[in-house]
Structure formats: structure tokens, C-alpha cells
Amino acid sequence: MLLTNVLLLLFSASRDVLAAPQQVPLEVPALAKPRKLHGRFLHITDMHPDPAYRPKTSESTSCHRKKGKKKKNAAGYYGLPQSDCDSPLRLTNFTLDFIEKKWASDIDFVIWTGDNARHDNDRKLPRTPSEIYDLNRAVATKMASAFTARGIPVVPSLGNNDVWPHNIMIPGPNSITSEFASIWKAFIPFPHLQIFQRGAYYAVEVIPDAVAVISLNTMYFYDSNKAVGGCEFKDRDDAGNLEFDWLEVQLKGFRDRGMQVWISGHVPPSPGNYFPECYVRYVELALRFQDTILGHLYGHMNADHFFFLEANDLAVIDPPKVANNGDLFDTLLSDFAVIPNAKDINMDNFAVINVSPSVVPNPYLPSFRVFSYNTTGAPIRHLGRKHGHHRGDRKNKEAQCKLDAYRETWKCQLNDSWHSDPLAPSRSNQLWTPLGYAQYYIPHLEEGNKSHTPCFKLEYATYERDTLNGSKGVYPMPPKNLPGKVKKRQTPYELENLTVGAWIELARRMGSSKKLRSIFKRYMYME
């Protein structure tokens, strides 16, 4: 109780800390007319505010106690980059204040993918549920004030450090789903509140009747959560299976309405993060609804990267693994190296996962992304689209699925038709197609102090440099938020858009260019 009171005092003490929330959450104001679209949205993740952070303390104490013996290991005023320390409240406030001032008038919605409490890495100051909820409530109040009050939808997701103990969440309804239903009441559409209280997942139509964002609770797929069953086929009431059943219904409904969808969550879908059967279900839905899903946005990893979900992931007998040393960068390059040549590839077989780096300077530098998307043209309905095809060797699959080892697995049970189309917005530049993103970061966080405010700068952007500079009279990013002259190193990839094919081509280019691989690694780890 004492710690909670201290936190609330910290939140309300000055403008340098997150304001304490009101008892009644803010509601999205009713709008008299449709909002003007700017063709941009914000993705922000992993803020990790820490009310116990103290400048000049030691990294060995999580920047909580003891004076740092060396300057490079002493907590800075705005944070300690390349460390295991979390964000001081002034960094969280500075970031959200900066985004509100510079971006709130230029974006259409916000995707916010979790982890709004500190890590539990100080044994002398363990976290408590009340502290976690207080931190989340304070950040939510700040987000509602900056965006929701302006009519900008905000779509949060639950992070693995937003629960106590971290990584562990039992099937709902439970105290966590109930508490966050209250904390996020301003963001969750009323019709989704009941399902949210069961599992902490929901959907928001960020552009009514056109584009939705689905916020998943990845805790029920995450293999560090030992309180769930891991989506085993025989356990149809497992929390992960129930969530995937719900997701399938949502995707079918949005597809029938001719809408497009972003899928968001905290822990990205990979064999290293998800229970095997949960991973299979995610991949199958991602590929089955490739014509409806614009992209997949995640956080958690803190490193800037992308990777692919592939039809090969659904082979009944796993293909041989590519040898690597376990390093994320090397693993990604190994995967990119075996992507088929252009003449041999079937784009239906791929989906792209984008993982954004974090606000917390643990272990890199504070950052956020602003995406742009196409707002021109007419929506494409799902008439005459390709469907009915199944992946893999059908004959071999039938034989393999008769074996006891595979019969009752999702790989042998998922046989629905896939929906794909070369003209879908995820595959071709159409209305709602993602066009690119600009990533902003604080390069010299350690220089910030009471008299010297840190500065967010453009780290890089995915666009062609001429496009970013408005060569066609259209700026994907507001000129006020770009440097006077964009440097060549700030447009390393020069992608025309963010379609599946564009990402695959970038991955192929890395395979033949040592220089591009080096650039990718530098931005991945903010070196």
C-alpha cells in the first residue's frame, strides 16, 4: 500500500512524471463527421517506465541505488542507453509529449504494443500488481489525453511485463482482464468489452467500414507462460485455441465486409517465442487471409527487424533446420538466404512480421515509428479472387497424417481454402497498402540533463529518397518532421512500398550485398 501511494505521488508531483488517472476513463468523443485521413499511423512499444529510477545511480542496481562508479555505467538524467535499466518517468513523458506536439495532428490512429511497467529485475525492489496497474493506468491516461481526446483511435496490447508475475497469465476471465478492461475502457469498443474480459483481445475499426486493427493477447501463445496449454489440438478449450477461434471469426467477418486488417500484439510469432501448435495456427491464419491482412506489427524483442512466416512452416514433417549460432541477426540472414528466386517463388506462401524497437533504452536507444499508407483509389472487393488451393504435397500430407505422431496436430487438421490475390493491398499498391515508415530515435540520450533536453531525430526511413523528399509533390512524412536534407544513409532500403513482394526483394538483396547486410545490422541494433 505504501509503494502504491509513493507511485501516485510521483505521478502527480510535476510535469516530469506521468499524471495520475481520473477515476472515470476518458471516452472517445463522438464525431460529427468522418475524420480527414492523413495516411499515417504511429507504432510505439515497450516504454517500461520505472518510478524507482534515479540519476547517477549504478546500472548494477537497475539504476535504483548506489552511485555509479564509472560514468558509462551511471544512470543518466533521461536514461542509460545500452544498459539493463528501464526508462525514467521523464523519458516516457518526454517521448509522449514530443509525439503529441509533433505528430498528433498528422496521424490517423495509434498501435501501441505493450510493456508499460518496469522489468522485475531488482530483487531488493520487487514489482507488485498495484504498481503494474498504476503504471499502465498512468500511461493510458497520457495516451488518452494526447490522442483519444482528439478522436484518434488508440489500440493497446498486453505485454508480458504488464502482468504479475511477468510472463504468467491464467485463462480469463481473471483479475488481469478485469483490471485492463477498466484501464483501457477509453480504447476498447463497447461491443468488445465482454470478449476482452475473457481473454484481453479485441478489434477496433480505426477507419470505419474500411480498416480494422486486431489486438491480440500473445500471452496465451507465448511459451514462457506455463499457465496455459499451448494450443494443443485435443484441448479445444485452451485459452490460445479459443483466441485463435475468435481471430478466425474476426478475419472472416472483416473479409466478408471487404475490409482490411492490421494484426498487432506484443510477442511476435516465431518458433522461438510461441508454443509449436500456437505458431502453426498463427501461420495458417496469416496465410489463409493474406488478401485481408495488411501486415503484422509487434514489439517485445527491442531490436529492429522483420521476418517471414512461410507455407513451409505448415509442413507436417518439419524441413531441415538451417544451421546458425543462435544470434538473431545470423538467424534472419540464414532464413533470407534460402528464399526462392523470383521465377520460382509463390507470393501466396509468405507473410511479413515487422518488429519495432522500443522506447526504453534497454538495451539500445529510445525510438518509435510512423507508417504511411495509401488513401487513394477504390476498395477492391473479394470477387473472383483465387481460392481453394492448399499448401504442400497433398498426397504426402494425407499419408503422414495417418501416423499417430501427427494425426491429432493442427498441421493435419487445418485444411481450409486460402485467400490470396496479387491485387490485394498486401501484395500490390492499392487503397490501404502500407507505403513505408520513418523511424525516429534519440542518438545521444546520455547527453540529456536538466538544462539540455534530448532530441528525437530521423534514424532512417524505408522510402526512396526522392519520394521522402516529396519529388511527386506528396510527402509521406510531414516536412516539418524531416531534416532539411535527408541523407543517403537515412534511406538505406529505398522500398517503393511495404508489400510482401517488396520485403522479399529486400531480403534477397541482403543475400547478395555485404554492404546492405551491414546496414541492416547497424539499424537493427542501433549501433
MOGI-V257716 format. One line per field, one symbol per residue. ss: DSSP state (h for helix, s for strand, l for the rest). A space follows every 10 residues. Layout:
BEGIN
ss: ???
END
This chain:
BEGIN
ss: lhhhhhhhhh hhhlllllll llllllllll llllllllls ssssllllss llllllsshh hlllllslll hhhsllllll llllllsshh hhhhhhhhhh hhhlllllss ssllllllll llhhhlllhh hhhhhhhhhh hhhhhhlhhh llssssllll llllllllll llllhhhhhh hhhllllllh hhhhhhhhhl lsssssslll sssssllhhh lsllllllll llllllllhh hhhhhhhhhh hhhhhhllls ssssssslll lllslhhhhh hhhhhhhhll llsssssssl llllssssss hhhhllllll lllllllhhh hhhhhhhlll llllllhhhs ssssslllll llllllssss ssslllllll lllllsslll lllhhhhhhh lllhhhhllh hhhlllllss llllllllll lllsssssss slllhhhlll llllllssss slslhhhhll llllllllhh hllllllhhh llllsllllh hhhhhhhhhh hhlhhhhhhh hhhhlll
END
